Amino acid sequence: MIARLKGLVDSVAAEGCVVDVGGVGYLVFCSRRTAGQLTPGEAVALHVETQVREDHIHLFGFAEKAERDWFRLLTTVQGVGGRVALAILSVLDPDALATAIAAQDKAAVTRADGVGPKLAARIVSELKDKAGTIGIGAPVVTAEKGGAPAGGGASADAVSALVNLGYGRSEAFAAVAAASRSLGGEATVGALIPAALKELAP
């Protein structure tokens, strides 16, 4: 199994790149985030996940170990193959994906090509417990059943209020989590909302 490739970037395309290692060109599928960091002719070292099937061997390359680890985790979900996992990692970096899963933010995951509402729901549901146990871009806080930062109904109500104001669930979740850490676990909704809005201010 190939776990790492180090060589020169021969070419870069939308779906990945070719890495020249000692005169042998390896086709490596990459997320848009990783592919965007590659330049033909430059040296590269990629973390690689090898998938062996009856009819093919595919190499998936990642600039960061965390992205590879998330790829492995995503592909444990039924219906998520290598291409879909790369599509998700193309729109959500590891930290954003961790937050989306902690917040149970299905909408964020559906931004990826090939991910519909049902698959997104399965991804955030199945990975919410796994993501925090393997040490990869783990969510900054855990979530309650309702998809709000753990710590009581005040946090859930604050997230709901921010979502109603037009903020995405993931960003609302992260802002309320930060406000809750700052103010303490007993903070009221009235205190959490303005503090969270400050977190969201540009």
Secondary structure, DSSP 8 states (H G I E B T S, - for coil): ---EEEEEEEEEETTEEEEEETTEEEEEEE-HHHHTT--TTSEEEEEEEEEE-SS-EEEEEESSHHHHHHHHHHTTSTT--HHHHHHHHHHS-HHHHHHHHHTT-HHHHTTSTT--HHHHHHHHHHHTTTGGGTTSS--SS-B-TTSSBSS-HHHHHHHHHHHHTT--HHHHHHHHHHHHHHH-TT--HHHHHHHHHHHH--
